[in-house]
Amino acid sequence: MARRDRPLYRATDDKMIAGVCAGLGQYFDVDTTLVRVAFIVLGLVGGGGILAYLLLWVLVDPAPSAAPPPSLEARPDQPVIPPATDVTPGLPGDMVTDDSDIDDDRP
């Protein structure tokens, strides 16, 4: 059996639920569909697949993301855009009017 130099992670790019099957597929270099089918079969035969999946979901860390987190700092090559102000359109009945256009002899 070949020695594994890389750690086992839950996959974040090819996941269906939590990335456990995709992570195992990548770790053992097998098709992810085969791992998923194996978990389904184990789940139907006694429920061992469900328990194993839940344990691996809790115990195995998610794969680190390849991209760095976005920076909140302004970059020199991009203009700084001010935040939008709270401008909500009013309803027609909310318009402010002066008393000159109100008819006093309305019924």
C-alpha positions in Angstrom: 0.0 0.0 0.0 1.3 3.4 -0.9 2.2 5.9 1.8 0.0 9.0 1.8 2.0 12.2 2.1 -0.9 14.6 2.0 -3.5 15.0 4.8 -7.1 13.9 4.5 -9.5 16.9 4.0 -13.2 17.3 3.2 -13.4 18.6 -0.3 -14.9 22.1 -0.7 -15.0 22.1 -4.5 -16.7 18.8 -5.4 -19.1 18.4 -2.4 -22.7 17.2 -2.4 -23.4 17.5 1.4 -20.2 18.0 3.4 -17.4 17.0 1.1 -16.6 13.7 2.9 -16.9 11.4 -0.1 -15.1 13.8 -2.4 -12.3 14.2 0.1 -11.9 10.5 0.4 -12.0 10.1 -3.3 -9.2 12.6 -3.8 -7.2 11.1 -0.9 -7.3 7.6 -2.2 -7.3 8.7 -5.9 -10.6 6.9 -6.8 -13.7 8.2 -8.5 -15.9 10.2 -6.0 -19.0 8.4 -7.4 -17.6 5.1 -6.2 -17.1 6.4 -2.7 -20.6 7.9 -2.6 -22.1 4.6 -3.8 -20.1 2.7 -1.1 -21.5 5.0 1.6 -25.0 4.6 0.3 -24.7 0.8 0.3 -23.2 0.8 3.8 -26.0 3.1 4.9 -28.7 0.7 3.5 -27.0 -2.3 5.1 -27.2 -1.7 8.8 -26.7 2.1 8.8 -22.9 2.0 9.2 -22.4 4.3 6.2 -24.5 7.1 7.9 -22.6 6.8 11.1 -19.2 6.8 9.4 -20.2 9.8 7.2 -21.3 11.8 10.3 -18.1 10.9 12.2 -15.9 11.9 9.2 -17.9 15.1 8.8 -17.1 16.1 12.4 -13.5 14.8 12.6 -12.1 15.7 9.2 -11.2 19.3 8.6 -12.4 21.1 5.4 -9.7 21.7 2.7 -8.0 25.0 3.0 -9.1 27.4 0.3 -6.7 28.1 -2.5 -7.6 31.7 -2.8 -6.7 34.1 -0.1 -9.6 35.8 1.7 -10.7 39.1 0.0 -9.1 42.1 1.6 -11.2 44.9 2.9 -8.5 47.4 2.3 -8.6 49.6 -0.8 -6.1 48.6 -3.5 -4.2 51.4 -5.2 -5.4 50.3 -8.7 -9.1 50.4 -7.8 -11.1 53.6 -7.0 -12.7 53.8 -3.6 -16.4 53.7 -3.9 -18.3 55.3 -1.1 -21.0 53.3 0.6 -24.6 53.8 -0.7 -26.8 56.0 1.3 -30.2 54.9 2.5 -32.4 56.3 -0.2 -35.8 54.6 -0.2 -38.4 55.7 -2.7 -41.6 57.1 -1.0 -45.1 56.1 -1.9 -47.3 58.6 -3.6 -49.3 59.2 -0.5 -46.1 60.0 1.5 -45.3 63.1 -0.5 -45.1 66.3 1.4 -47.3 69.0 0.1 -48.0 72.5 1.2 -51.5 73.7 2.1 -52.1 75.6 -1.1 -53.0 72.6 -3.2 -55.4 71.0 -0.7 -59.0 71.7 -1.4 -60.9 72.6 1.8 -64.4 71.9 0.4 -63.9 68.2 0.0 -66.8 66.0 1.2 
